[in-house]
Amino acid sequence: MLAGRRIVLGVTGGVAAYKAAYLTRRLIEHGASVRVVMTPTATRFVGEATFAALTGSDPVVEMFGGSDPSPHTTLAAWADVIVIAPATASTIAKLVSGESSNALIATVLASTAPVVIAPAMHTEMWEHAATRKNMATLQGRGYEVVPPEVGELAGGDVGVGRLADPDAIVEAVTHVVADGPLAGLAVIVTAGGTREAIDPVRFIGNRSSGKMGNAIARVAAAQGALVTLVTAADDPDVSGVVVVSVESADEMAEAVWSRLDGCDVAVMAAAVADFKPATVDPTKMKRVSGPTSIELVPTPDVLRGVHESPDRPFLVGFAAETGSLEDAAAKAKRKGVDLLVANDVASEGSGFGSDTNEVTFFYPDGTSKGMPLLDKDDVARALWKEVQTLRGMD
Ligand SMILES: Cc1cc2nc3c(=O)[nH]c(=O)nc-3n(C[C@H](O)[C@H](O)[C@H](O)COP(=O)(O)O)c2cc1C
């Protein structure tokens, strides 16, 4: 359920900070990407190197002096969810007042992501009127609270205040994520470029990497959708979605068309071959006897098949153009899609294999909306926002 989710984990200065290392590991095991932000006091309890080793990136501790001139806004924009575990009484008070004096508080204030908070402290601190009032305020703001447990505390005392079990925190995060804007939506995404066999070793292919389709699948899953990715790409960089690997246009058509029952949205981002060899040589063709030409026949039109299906879902098509996008408006009408995403694959930053894309949305009524050059993940987010708006899900 956490596959593809981007979690900012805030660690504060309490004894239980060492348990945040195990929590990081559990979140990653559940498929999440984790970045850590520590209060300066937290570094007195657990080393930055531990989180760097677990997550693959240095935790943010200081607001100034690092490679990122604005780490708190970077983290804030990146996060799907912010988790603060353990949360000290001090951090809880600062969150209430909005005292943005360290990178963690600044990140929370700069973000619109949901917040999961797991307090840990001595019983007296937890039961103090100030903490109780502060917790009530945060709950009133919609924070998901994972309350501390009863148990042995640092110093040998026994009482309420021990950090909740990391798996209970993972469960709370999963619960928050399942409430995403696409929760419960059944989605099919196609990705990659199909390969049309000439003989057992050769094929006609294209330069599609599958990155755009993968991003669309990943973001949809992160926002709560149930995603099936039908892909012709070699290594789909996704988890937490059902992956159906195919090779040819025929296989992709069959895989998609047979899964339309119950599908709410289909996003056809794959580069499907328009033609395939009329015959496939059963043995490797030899240079000496090889043909000088290959007869081609049309492949099935996957998009049209979805459009004409009695189970037709909300349909998003992709158009990879080179040069002008003029044809895309006509294509949006001709193909019967609800939304066409067109891009100029010859332009800088938008080519196959690139991590960025500059797309234009075309609507069936002939209107369009251009988007700036964005990361493919951000294009995917914009696409799903558009789908929500067009389907009246906002
Ligand atoms: C040994 C030790 C253990 C502490 N454990 C906790 C704790 O579990 N919970 C808590 O709220 N404060 C605890 N504190 C106090 C916090 O470290 C202190 O309030 C600090 O200002 C918190 O800063 P931060 O919230 O910015 O990380 C502890 C202090 C010490 C010296």
The ligand as a Gaussian input file, in Angstrom:
#p B3LYP/6-31G(d) Opt

LIG

0 1
 C       18.139000      11.987000      28.095000
 C       16.990000      12.819000      27.603000
 C       15.885000      12.207000      27.127000
 C       14.800000      12.932000      26.668000
 N       13.690000      12.288000      26.194000
 C       12.621000      12.998000      25.836000
 C       11.449000      12.332000      25.394000
 O       11.393000      11.112000      25.311000
 N       10.391000      13.096000      25.040000
 C       10.413000      14.449000      25.113000
 O        9.382000      15.083000      24.820000
 N       11.520000      15.106000      25.512000
 C       12.612000      14.420000      25.866000
 N       13.757000      15.076000      26.273000
 C       13.769000      16.549000      26.244000
 C       14.034000      17.049000      24.824000
 O       15.267000      16.564000      24.374000
 C       14.020000      18.587000      24.799000
 O       12.720000      19.048000      25.150000
 C       14.439000      19.137000      23.464000
 O       14.342000      20.547000      23.512000
 C       13.560000      18.624000      22.341000
 O       13.914000      19.257000      21.141000
 P       13.262000      18.893000      19.752000
 O       11.810000      18.686000      19.968000
 O       13.541000      20.095000      18.898000
 O       13.960000      17.692000      19.233000
 C       14.849000      14.354000      26.695000
 C       15.999000      14.972000      27.158000
 C       17.051000      14.219000      27.625000
 C       18.279000      14.920000      28.138000

